[in-house]
Amino acid sequence: MGIPSVDALLLFILVLARVRIDTLAQLVLPQRHQDVASLPITSLLLNPKAQELLKDWLTDPLSLLLISTAFGLLALYFVVDAVKPRFYSLKLGIIYGIILVTVVAESVLYIMLRHQTGPAAYTHDGGVIQTEEAIKFFQSGKNPYVEDYTKTPMAEWGLDYKTALYHYPYLPWTFLFSWPFYRGFVAALGWYDQRFVYLFLFILTLIMAPALALRPEEKLMLVAVLGLNPIMGSDVIFGQNDSFVLFWVVLSLWLLVKVQRNEGKWASAAALALACASKPTVWPFVPFYFLYLWKGRGGVRLIFTPAIVFALVFLAIVAPFFFWNPEAMMDDVWRWATGTAKISYQIRGWGVANFILALGLVESRLSYFPFWLLELAFALPVALGFGLWLYHHPSIRNALWAYGVTLFVFLYFSRFLNENYLGFILAILALGYFTKTTALESS
């Protein structure tokens, strides 16, 4: 017996944050208690008396039971840690169990609630509703970047600044990869929720994650941070697509670790291209990734093929939609986010944008402001400094850390720093901190 290990303390913090954030988020869903009570699974598991006794202002009876299960598993983790702290497989199983009841089960509950109440309820606008509609447009031969979303369930979601009704801001791999799942679930169930894909990839991410760390305690902590990420966990539950993007990044790293041949580099580069063909937030990683391959894995000659594979995969996915209508795609993916589109995304978030608003430097949240000057002035020196550091100290850990910090600085000085970006950055920094170096860098 002794003091808890670091992984036990970290797990306690993450579970506490995960539960508290979710219960606070549920306060903005006033119909939740009634909707949960009307679910068939609720009456199957709980009789009316039990439902009455479990009434709580923060959350519903089913979520209360999931929360209690999570803390029970956490208590078991502390017991195992105290009795046999090196019992890695059991501790990892407990972490997976906690993730199952706090993230996966809650996501399934939200999917059921949405299916019962309506397509604009219990979900995220862009990551779920709009991506589903983009799949439908694509399936019917229409360009998702040309169509507007004013006659879709997107119009029912949100309160103000519904500028996304006129733009699809994600890159094509988000709906292309999901399209077969959409067809399969509609054929089997008669309905579809984009979170089916996100949950599937989220689980695969957590299965791959232990292979990226070297020591058992680091494997445990990496899985805990990725699975119980205070912000990204909520993103999975509501259906934001950062977990989708993260999967392809983790797959790229996993292939470098597990396939210790040139084929591993090619496959890793292809997976990274799929991440880049999903969302521009991955683009800053590309120069650091190839700088690492050059300096840490064999020189310019050996990165030529991975670079060609990366370019071909990325262009094969993005180029057809770009040439289908270059103006529409640029407007949706680029101008909307930078504030130069006719209808642009609002200035908002947790970054420097709030000082722009506080100082009255714009007429409204929808006005243009040259944030690119701030991004260039602050993020470029950071990127160049990390690039020089990576050149002299090449490792995948350093490449990930350089990417995470550069992305954070860039987004802090951008038009919007939404909370989901911070959850994604936390995941990248965790990968950078825990990803092993010895076996990987010597291959």
Secondary structure in CASP SS format (residue, H / E / C, confidence):
PFRMAT SS
TARGET T0000
AUTHOR 0000-0000-0000
METHOD secondary structure of the structure
MODEL  1
M C 1.00
G C 1.00
I C 1.00
P C 1.00
S C 1.00
V H 1.00
D H 1.00
A H 1.00
L H 1.00
L H 1.00
L H 1.00
F H 1.00
I H 1.00
L H 1.00
V H 1.00
L H 1.00
A H 1.00
R H 1.00
V H 1.00
R H 1.00
I H 1.00
D H 1.00
T H 1.00
L H 1.00
A H 1.00
Q H 1.00
L H 1.00
V H 1.00
L C 1.00
P C 1.00
Q C 1.00
R H 1.00
H H 1.00
Q H 1.00
D H 1.00
V H 1.00
A H 1.00
S C 1.00
L C 1.00
P H 1.00
I H 1.00
T H 1.00
S H 1.00
L H 1.00
L H 1.00
L C 1.00
N C 1.00
P H 1.00
K H 1.00
A H 1.00
Q H 1.00
E H 1.00
L H 1.00
L C 1.00
K C 1.00
D C 1.00
W C 1.00
L C 1.00
T C 1.00
D C 1.00
P H 1.00
L H 1.00
S H 1.00
L H 1.00
L H 1.00
L H 1.00
I H 1.00
S H 1.00
T H 1.00
A H 1.00
F H 1.00
G H 1.00
L H 1.00
L H 1.00
A H 1.00
L H 1.00
Y H 1.00
F H 1.00
V H 1.00
V H 1.00
D H 1.00
A H 1.00
V H 1.00
K C 1.00
P C 1.00
R C 1.00
F C 1.00
Y H 1.00
S H 1.00
L H 1.00
K H 1.00
L H 1.00
G H 1.00
I H 1.00
I H 1.00
Y H 1.00
G H 1.00
I H 1.00
I H 1.00
L H 1.00
V H 1.00
T H 1.00
V H 1.00
V H 1.00
A H 1.00
E H 1.00
S H 1.00
V H 1.00
L H 1.00
Y H 1.00
I H 1.00
M H 1.00
L H 1.00
R H 1.00
H H 1.00
Q H 1.00
T H 1.00
G C 1.00
P C 1.00
A C 1.00
A C 1.00
Y C 1.00
T C 1.00
H C 1.00
D H 1.00
G H 1.00
G H 1.00
V H 1.00
I H 1.00
Q H 1.00
T H 1.00
E H 1.00
E H 1.00
A H 1.00
I H 1.00
K H 1.00
F H 1.00
F H 1.00
Q H 1.00
S C 1.00
G C 1.00
K C 1.00
N C 1.00
P C 1.00
Y C 1.00
V C 1.00
E C 1.00
D C 1.00
Y C 1.00
T C 1.00
K C 1.00
T C 1.00
P H 1.00
M H 1.00
A H 1.00
E H 1.00
W C 1.00
G C 1.00
L C 1.00
D C 1.00
Y C 1.00
K C 1.00
T H 1.00
A H 1.00
L H 1.00
Y H 1.00
H C 1.00
Y C 1.00
P C 1.00
Y C 1.00
L C 1.00
P C 1.00
W H 1.00
T H 1.00
F H 1.00
L H 1.00
F C 1.00
S C 1.00
W H 1.00
P H 1.00
F H 1.00
Y H 1.00
R H 1.00
G H 1.00
F H 1.00
V H 1.00
A H 1.00
A H 1.00
L H 1.00
G C 1.00
W C 1.00
Y C 1.00
D C 1.00
Q C 1.00
R H 1.00
F H 1.00
V H 1.00
Y H 1.00
L H 1.00
F H 1.00
L H 1.00
F H 1.00
I H 1.00
L H 1.00
T H 1.00
L H 1.00
I H 1.00
M H 1.00
A H 1.00
P H 1.00
A H 1.00
L H 1.00
A E 1.00
L C 1.00
R C 1.00
P H 1.00
E H 1.00
E H 1.00
K H 1.00
L H 1.00
M H 1.00
L H 1.00
V H 1.00
A H 1.00
V H 1.00
L H 1.00
G H 1.00
L H 1.00
N C 1.00
P C 1.00
I C 1.00
M H 1.00
G H 1.00
S H 1.00
D H 1.00
V H 1.00
I H 1.00
F H 1.00
G C 1.00
Q C 1.00
N C 1.00
D H 1.00
S H 1.00
F H 1.00
V H 1.00
L H 1.00
F H 1.00
W H 1.00
V H 1.00
V H 1.00
L H 1.00
S H 1.00
L H 1.00
W H 1.00
L H 1.00
L H 1.00
V H 1.00
K H 1.00
V C 1.00
Q C 1.00
R C 1.00
N H 1.00
E H 1.00
G H 1.00
K H 1.00
W H 1.00
A H 1.00
S H 1.00
A H 1.00
A H 1.00
A H 1.00
L H 1.00
A H 1.00
L H 1.00
A H 1.00
C H 1.00
A C 1.00
S C 1.00
K C 1.00
P H 1.00
T H 1.00
V H 1.00
W C 1.00
P C 1.00
F H 1.00
V H 1.00
P H 1.00
F H 1.00
Y H 1.00
F H 1.00
L H 1.00
Y H 1.00
L H 1.00
W H 1.00
K H 1.00
G H 1.00
R C 1.00
G C 1.00
G C 1.00
V H 1.00
R H 1.00
L H 1.00
I H 1.00
F H 1.00
T H 1.00
P H 1.00
A H 1.00
I H 1.00
V H 1.00
F H 1.00
A H 1.00
L H 1.00
V H 1.00
F H 1.00
L H 1.00
A H 1.00
I H 1.00
V H 1.00
A H 1.00
P H 1.00
F H 1.00
F H 1.00
F H 1.00
W H 1.00
N C 1.00
P H 1.00
E H 1.00
A H 1.00
M H 1.00
M H 1.00
D H 1.00
D H 1.00
V H 1.00
W H 1.00
R H 1.00
W H 1.00
A H 1.00
T H 1.00
G C 1.00
T C 1.00
A C 1.00
K C 1.00
I C 1.00
S C 1.00
Y C 1.00
Q C 1.00
I C 1.00
R E 1.00
G E 1.00
W C 1.00
G C 1.00
V C 1.00
A H 1.00
N H 1.00
F H 1.00
I H 1.00
L H 1.00
A H 1.00
L C 1.00
G C 1.00
L C 1.00
V C 1.00
E C 1.00
S C 1.00
R C 1.00
L C 1.00
S C 1.00
Y C 1.00
F C 1.00
P C 1.00
F H 1.00
W H 1.00
L H 1.00
L H 1.00
E H 1.00
L H 1.00
A H 1.00
F H 1.00
A H 1.00
L H 1.00
P H 1.00
V H 1.00
A H 1.00
L H 1.00
G H 1.00
F H 1.00
G H 1.00
L H 1.00
W H 1.00
L H 1.00
Y H 1.00
H H 1.00
H C 1.00
P C 1.00
S C 1.00
I H 1.00
R H 1.00
N H 1.00
A H 1.00
L H 1.00
W H 1.00
A H 1.00
Y H 1.00
G H 1.00
V H 1.00
T H 1.00
L H 1.00
F H 1.00
V H 1.00
F H 1.00
L H 1.00
Y H 1.00
F C 1.00
S C 1.00
R C 1.00
F E 1.00
L E 1.00
N C 1.00
E H 1.00
N H 1.00
Y H 1.00
L H 1.00
G H 1.00
F H 1.00
I H 1.00
L H 1.00
A H 1.00
I H 1.00
L H 1.00
A H 1.00
L H 1.00
G H 1.00
Y H 1.00
F H 1.00
T E 1.00
K C 1.00
T C 1.00
T H 1.00
A H 1.00
L H 1.00
E H 1.00
S H 1.00
S C 1.00
END
